[in-house]
Amino acid sequence: MTPPSPNPPPSPAEAPVRRRALSFAAQELRLISALVVLMAVGLFLALPFVLSIGSVVFLPLVAAMMLTIILSPIADRLSSWGIPNFLASLLALLILFAVLGLALTAVLFPAVSLFDAVPAMITRVGQHLGELRGSFEWIAQINRQYTQVFGATDAREVVLATPSVIEQLAFATPTVLLEVLLTFMLAFFMIESRIRLRRRLLLERQQVGASLRAARALREVQDRVAAYILTVSVINCGIGLVVALGAWLIGLDAPVMWGGLAALLNFVPYLGPLLMVSLLALFGLGSADAPLVGLIPAAAYLGLHAVEANVITPTVLGRRFTMNPVMILLALAYFGWIWGVTGALLSVPILLTLTALVDHLGRPNFIGFLFGEPLFNGSALDTPQEP
């Protein structure tokens, strides 16, 4: 004899009531999801103004969090060698200082020596542009005839008095120094307290499943961001070496500077290589006798970047680190608008962190939600709970 089912099917009289209850629950869940979406959109639109106004506080905090994610594996490795946690955290930051110091030294010192030659290069570029303008003199002739036929209106020129570059640097320097000091202090204390944070995050959960999910999310975020930064750093160092060798073979001044600049700018997707091409074109035209010869360095770097971006980087990183180019550009525009160059540098690590968290928390189904589907497919609300 089979035992009775713990959940007998509803009677015909109870079926309409149960369907109405399920329909009401579905409508209530959809209403809550719609409110969550509206709150998320409002937060997304209001967040840039809050972060921009409070950049003195929020920018060091976010930068310190990214540095903590990147440097924590180094501190963990040093701690595994028997070094105390406090000293391992300090050494991780010192390693970062050493790398940044070497990179800036390789770029800034030769750039200062080339600064005196910039006016002559600009004059040479003007001569080349004058030669090119002479080839299109017929366009200027059409413009002059158009002005003679229709006449030119007198316009008043309004000149706004703006602070000089020295005044802007004088005003910005204290704020920049404060943000840098606060960033590294926060990063040190976050790295030093990483073990206590992990223990608190894992052990203070009431359910074992929540602890496991938190551990996996934390490990995934740290591994993904740190591995991405390390891999991209190795690739960019290779790009810098190739650019330095090419600049030496072509005969550009300070080839080490060009290699270091190419490596640093390649950390900013799309915009960094574009700036590098512009700089190479400017200095190439300013130091060459013929315009086509001056464009050779820019064309060579453009070909190298095309190979790196389409062959080398996707092959090395693989599908795990593949991100939508639209999302990268949106992150660059979003955080660059908020925090300028620093925000552009932090945009990819922030996007990687958010992507790793979304992979563990669940991706929202926005398109399906517009057509009546749940906002989160297969979420905890849809899965039955064990008794």
C-alpha positions in Angstrom: 0.0 0.0 0.0 1.5 3.3 -1.0 1.7 6.0 1.6 -0.5 9.1 1.1 1.2 12.1 -0.6 2.3 14.9 1.7 0.8 17.5 -0.7 -2.5 16.1 -2.0 -3.8 17.8 -5.2 -6.3 20.5 -4.5 -10.0 19.8 -4.8 -12.0 21.3 -7.7 -13.5 23.9 -5.3 -10.0 25.0 -4.0 -8.4 25.3 -7.5 -9.8 28.7 -8.5 -8.9 30.1 -5.1 -5.3 28.8 -5.4 -5.0 30.2 -9.0 -6.1 33.6 -7.8 -3.6 33.5 -4.9 -0.8 32.5 -7.3 -1.8 35.3 -9.7 -1.9 37.8 -6.9 1.5 36.7 -5.7 2.9 36.9 -9.2 1.5 40.5 -9.6 2.9 41.5 -6.2 6.3 40.1 -7.2 6.3 41.9 -10.5 5.3 45.2 -8.7 8.2 44.8 -6.3 10.6 44.1 -9.2 9.3 47.2 -11.1 10.0 49.3 -8.0 13.5 47.8 -7.7 14.2 48.6 -11.4 13.0 52.2 -10.9 15.1 52.6 -7.8 18.1 51.2 -9.7 17.6 53.6 -12.6 17.2 56.5 -10.2 20.4 55.5 -8.4 22.3 55.1 -11.6 21.3 58.6 -12.7 21.9 60.3 -9.3 25.1 58.5 -8.5 27.4 60.5 -10.8 26.5 63.8 -9.2 27.0 62.4 -5.6 30.3 60.8 -6.5 31.5 63.9 -8.4 30.6 66.3 -5.6 32.1 64.0 -2.9 35.1 62.9 -5.0 37.5 63.8 -2.2 36.0 61.0 -0.2 34.6 58.5 -2.7 37.4 58.5 -5.2 40.1 57.4 -2.6 37.7 54.8 -1.2 37.0 53.2 -4.6 40.6 53.4 -5.6 41.7 51.8 -2.3 39.2 49.0 -2.8 40.5 48.3 -6.3 44.1 48.4 -5.0 43.1 46.0 -2.1 41.7 43.5 -4.6 44.8 43.7 -6.8 47.4 43.6 -4.0 45.7 41.1 -1.7 47.1 38.1 -3.6 50.6 39.5 -3.3 50.2 40.0 0.5 48.7 36.5 0.8 51.8 35.1 -1.0 54.2 37.0 1.2 52.3 35.9 4.3 52.5 32.2 3.2 56.3 32.7 3.3 56.1 33.4 7.0 56.2 37.2 6.8 53.8 38.9 9.4 50.6 40.2 8.0 51.4 43.8 8.8 54.8 43.7 7.1 53.3 41.7 4.1 50.7 44.4 3.6 53.3 47.1 3.7 55.6 45.2 1.3 52.7 44.8 -1.2 52.2 48.6 -1.2 56.0 49.2 -1.5 56.1 46.9 -4.5 53.4 48.9 -6.1 55.3 52.1 -5.3 58.4 50.7 -6.9 56.6 49.7 -10.1 54.9 53.0 -10.4 58.1 54.9 -9.7 60.0 53.0 -12.4 57.2 53.5 -14.9 57.0 57.2 -14.2 60.8 57.7 -14.2 61.0 56.0 -17.6 58.4 58.3 -19.0 58.7 61.7 -17.3 62.4 62.3 -17.3 62.8 61.9 -21.1 59.6 63.8 -21.6 61.1 66.8 -19.7 64.2 66.7 -21.9 62.0 66.7 -25.0 59.8 69.5 -23.8 62.2 72.2 -25.1 61.9 70.7 -28.6 58.1 71.0 -28.7 57.9 74.5 -30.1 60.1 73.5 -33.0 58.0 70.4 -33.6 54.8 72.5 -33.7 56.4 74.8 -36.2 57.4 71.9 -38.4 53.9 70.4 -38.1 52.5 73.8 -39.2 54.7 73.8 -42.2 53.5 70.3 -43.2 49.9 71.4 -42.7 50.6 74.5 -44.9 51.9 72.2 -47.6 48.8 70.1 -47.4 46.6 73.2 -47.4 48.2 74.3 -50.6 47.0 71.1 -52.2 43.4 72.0 -51.3 43.6 75.7 -52.2 40.5 75.3 -54.4 38.4 74.8 -51.3 39.6 78.1 -49.8 38.9 79.8 -53.2 35.3 78.5 -53.1 35.0 79.8 -49.5 36.2 83.3 -50.5 33.8 83.4 -53.4 31.0 82.4 -51.1 31.9 85.2 -48.7 32.0 87.8 -51.5 28.6 86.7 -52.8 26.7 86.5 -49.5 28.8 88.9 -47.4 30.2 88.5 -44.0 28.5 89.7 -40.8 30.5 91.5 -38.2 30.7 89.4 -35.0 31.9 90.5 -31.6 34.4 88.3 -30.0 33.9 87.6 -26.3 37.0 86.6 -24.4 36.5 85.0 -21.0 39.2 85.4 -18.4 40.2 82.0 -17.1 42.9 80.9 -14.6 46.3 80.2 -16.0 47.7 76.7 -16.0 50.0 77.5 -13.1 47.0 78.8 -11.1 45.0 75.7 -11.8 47.9 73.5 -10.7 48.3 75.5 -7.6 44.7 75.1 -6.7 44.5 71.4 -7.6 47.8 70.2 -6.0 46.6 70.1 -2.3 43.4 68.2 -3.3 45.4 65.7 -5.4 47.9 65.1 -2.6 45.2 64.6 0.0 43.4 62.1 -2.3 46.6 60.2 -3.0 47.6 60.1 0.7 44.1 59.0 1.7 44.0 56.4 -1.0 47.2 54.6 0.1 46.3 54.9 3.7 42.9 53.3 3.1 44.5 50.6 0.9 47.0 49.7 3.5 44.5 49.3 6.3 42.1 47.4 4.0 44.9 45.0 2.9 46.0 44.5 6.5 42.5 43.7 7.7 41.7 41.4 4.7 42.0 38.2 6.8 39.6 39.5 9.5 37.2 40.7 6.9 37.1 37.3 5.2 36.6 35.5 8.5 33.8 37.9 9.5 32.2 37.5 6.0 32.3 33.7 6.1 31.6 32.9 9.8 29.0 35.4 10.7 26.4 34.0 8.2 23.4 32.1 9.7 23.3 29.6 6.8 26.1 27.5 5.4 24.9 28.1 1.8 25.2 31.9 2.3 28.7 31.5 3.6 29.7 29.3 0.6 28.2 31.8 -1.8 30.0 34.7 -0.1 33.3 32.8 -0.2 32.9 32.0 -3.9 31.9 35.6 -4.8 34.9 37.0 -2.8 37.3 34.6 -4.3 35.9 35.1 -7.8 36.2 38.9 -7.6 39.7 38.8 -6.3 40.9 36.2 -8.7 39.3 37.8 -11.7 40.4 41.3 -11.1 43.9 40.4 -10.0 44.5 37.9 -12.8 43.2 40.4 -15.4 45.5 43.2 -14.1 48.5 40.9 -14.0 47.9 39.5 -17.4 47.2 42.9 -19.0 50.3 44.3 -17.3 52.5 41.5 -18.9 50.9 42.2 -22.3 51.4 45.9 -22.0 55.0 45.5 -20.9 55.5 43.4 -24.1 53.9 46.2 -26.1 56.1 48.7 -24.4 59.2 46.7 -25.3 58.2 46.4 -28.9 57.4 50.1 -29.2 60.7 51.1 -27.6 62.6 48.8 -30.0 60.6 50.2 -33.0 61.2 53.8 -31.9 64.9 53.1 -31.6 65.0 51.5 -35.0 63.1 54.3 -36.6 65.2 56.9 -34.9 62.8 58.6 -32.6 64.3 60.5 -29.6 63.9 58.8 -26.1 62.7 55.3 -27.3 62.4 54.2 -23.6 59.9 57.0 -23.0 57.7 55.9 -26.0 57.8 52.3 -24.8 56.7 53.3 -21.3 54.1 55.6 -22.6 52.6 52.9 -24.8 52.6 50.5 -21.9 50.8 53.0 -19.6 48.3 54.2 -22.1 47.3 50.7 -23.1 45.7 50.2 -19.7 42.9 52.6 -20.9 41.0 50.7 -23.6 40.4 52.4 -26.9 41.1 55.9 -25.6 44.7 55.2 -24.6 45.9 53.8 -27.9 44.1 56.6 -29.7 46.0 59.1 -27.7 49.2 57.2 -28.4 48.6 57.3 -32.1 48.0 61.1 -31.9 51.2 61.7 -30.0 53.3 59.6 -32.4 51.7 61.4 -35.4 52.5 64.8 -33.8 56.1 64.0 -32.9 56.6 62.1 -36.2 55.4 65.0 -38.3 57.4 67.4 -36.1 60.7 65.6 -36.6 60.4 64.4 -40.3 61.0 66.2 -43.5 58.1 64.7 -45.4 54.6 64.2 -44.0 54.3 60.6 -45.2 57.6 59.7 -43.5 56.4 61.4 -40.3 53.3 59.2 -40.2 55.3 56.0 -40.2 55.6 55.7 -36.4 51.8 56.2 -35.9 51.0 53.7 -38.6 53.4 51.1 -37.2 51.9 51.5 -33.7 48.4 51.3 -35.1 49.2 48.0 -36.8 50.8 46.6 -33.6 47.8 47.6 -31.6 45.4 46.0 -34.1 47.3 42.7 -33.7 47.5 43.0 -29.9 43.8 43.9 -29.5 42.4 41.3 -31.9 44.8 38.4 -31.6 47.1 38.4 -28.6 44.9 39.8 -25.8 41.7 37.7 -26.7 43.9 34.5 -27.0 45.7 35.1 -23.7 42.7 36.3 -21.6 40.2 33.8 -23.1 36.4 33.9 -22.6 36.6 34.4 -18.8 37.8 38.0 -19.1 35.9 38.8 -22.4 33.8 41.9 -21.9 31.3 43.6 -24.2 33.0 46.6 -25.9 29.9 48.6 -25.4 30.0 48.0 -21.7 33.7 49.0 -21.6 33.0 52.3 -23.5 30.0 53.0 -21.2 32.2 52.4 -18.1 34.9 54.6 -19.6 32.5 57.4 -20.3 30.6 57.0 -17.0 33.6 56.9 -14.6 35.7 59.3 -16.8 32.8 61.8 -16.6 32.8 61.5 -12.8 36.5 61.3 -11.9 38.4 62.2 -15.1 41.5 60.3 -16.0 41.6 58.4 -12.7 38.0 57.3 -13.3 39.0 56.1 -16.7 41.8 54.0 -15.3 39.5 52.5 -12.6 36.7 51.8 -15.0 37.8 48.4 -16.2 38.6 47.0 -12.7 35.3 48.3 -11.4 33.5 46.7 -14.4 35.2 43.4 -13.7 34.2 43.6 -10.0 30.6 44.3 -10.8 30.6 41.6 -13.5 31.9 39.0 -11.1 29.4 40.0 -8.4 26.5 39.9 -10.9 27.6 36.4 -12.1 27.1 35.1 -8.5 24.1 37.2 -7.5 22.2 36.6 -10.8 21.9 38.6 -14.0 18.7 40.6 -14.2 16.4 39.7 -17.1 15.5 43.2 -18.2 14.3 42.3 -21.7 12.1 39.4 -20.5 10.8 41.6 -17.6 9.3 44.0 -20.1 7.3 41.1 -21.5 6.0 39.7 -18.2 8.8 37.4 -17.2 10.5 37.4 -13.7 13.3 40.0 -13.2 15.6 37.2 -12.0 15.3 33.9 -13.7 16.0 31.0 -11.4 16.3 33.2 -8.4 15.9 32.2 -4.9 12.3 33.3 -5.0 11.4 30.9 -7.7 13.2 27.8 -6.2 11.4 25.8 -3.6 13.0 25.9 -0.1 13.8 22.6 1.6 11.7 22.0 4.8 
